[in-house]
Amino acid sequence: MAHNITRCKATDSIEEVARLMRTAQIRRPPVGDSSGALTGLISLADLARSASGAKSKAVKASDLASTLSGICLPRSAA
């Protein structure tokens, strides 16, 4: 069982979540509240909806493509 789980906070912006997904190569990061309790998951579909559905387009299409590319890269040997 993993002890160091990479997660985001409910208060994180969608851009911060996309960056986390890219750098940690996580497809569905868990979302925790202020006490650390699991409140949900963020998926690539959530990012895609943010890029296409919102008037403000919080996530740019190029950032979405970069996130997808980053997640799919082979992890470096640790």
WOLINQUI-V146856 format. One line per field, one symbol per residue. ss: DSSP state (2 for helix, 1 for strand, 0 for the rest). phi: phi as a letter, one per 40 degrees, with the letter a starting at -180 (. if undefined). psi: psi as a letter, one per 30 degrees, with the letter a starting at -180 (. if undefined). Layout:
# WOLINQUI-V146856
ss=???
phi=???
psi=???
This chain:
# WOLINQUI-V146856
ss=000000111000022222222222000001110000011110022222222200000000222222222222000000
phi=.cbbccabbcccccccccccccccfbcbccbbcccgccbibbbccccccccbccccfdbcdccccccccccccccccb
psi=kkeikklllffkleeeeeeeeeefhkeiklklafffkkfalkleeeeeeefeekefiekleeeeeeeeeeefkkkkk.
